[in-house]
Amino acid sequence: MLLSPYTCVLWDVDGTIADATPGIFPRLLEVLASFGVAAPDSAAMPRWVGPPLYESFQNLAGLTPDQADDALVRYRELAARDGYAASVDIYPGIPDVIRAVAAAGIPQATASTKPENQVRAILDHYNLSDLFTAISGARSGTVGRNDGKADVIGWALERLQEAGADTSKPVLIGDRHHDVEGAAEFGIPVIFSEWGFGDSAEGDPAAFRAADPAALQPLLLHESL
């Protein structure tokens, strides 16, 4: 019998469950070009993955808040045109971990700043949705300027509680400092996914690190004695 030190598991999506960069990067470049912003060099592109895009359009591209609103609307229009699950790859081994946690009876939820309808489309495409008690992301149909990491974590916990899940000992799996900082607002430990897009130092405050999905599963589940 498999047991867990946690009563529920929260998952970041981009850089943790899925690599959506084949779709994200071309859309970003198209949006930035429409504002006359030069394309970032290839080394800088991973900085765009993970944080809320509304913030990144300002912090990384120098857009004003109003321009960032417009850029985010345009980005989401492009994502809808392309199909939310297009050019998205699930990291090898991650579905096995998600299935193992579900089989052990541990409730799971996403906690992503990616729009919720996009998160659901990806999980549906890969037949993973039914393994989650709750799917939480940035609220669909809104610009999302307030949909930071702490916001989506809070919504994930609320939805788990509404479903009757025990949220007394949650853990979050994520790959950026935004995951660590957002979880800290709730006192939630983080397992830093080193296969994602964050620099190694971003995981320094995390409770644990996992080099790959195979190393993640023992942190979430162990054999009962």
HELIX and SHEET records of a PDB file:
HELIX    1   1 THR A   21  SER A   34  1                                  14    
HELIX    2   2 MET A   45  TRP A   48  5                                   4    
HELIX    3   3 LEU A   53  ASN A   59  1                                   7    
HELIX    4   4 PRO A   65  ASP A   82  1                                  18    
HELIX    5   5 ILE A   94  ALA A  103  1                                  10    
HELIX    6   6 GLU A  116  HIS A  125  1                                  10    
HELIX    7   7 SER A  129  LEU A  131  5                                   3    
HELIX    8   8 LYS A  149  GLU A  162  1                                  14    
HELIX    9   9 HIS A  177  ALA A  184  1                                   8    
HELIX   10  10 SER A  200  GLY A  203  5                                   4    
HELIX   11  11 PRO A  213  LEU A  220  1                                   8    
SHEET    1   A 2 LEU A   2  LEU A   3  0                                        
SHEET    2   A 2 HIS A 222  GLU A 223 -1                                        
SHEET    1   B 5 GLN A 108  THR A 110  0                                        
SHEET    2   B 5 CYS A   8  TRP A  11  1                                        
SHEET    3   B 5 PRO A 170  GLY A 174  1                                        
SHEET    4   B 5 VAL A 190  SER A 193  1                                        
SHEET    5   B 5 PHE A 208  ALA A 210  1                                        
SHEET    1   C 2 ALA A  18  ASP A  19  0                                        
SHEET    2   C 2 ASP A  89  ILE A  90 -1                                        
END                                                                             
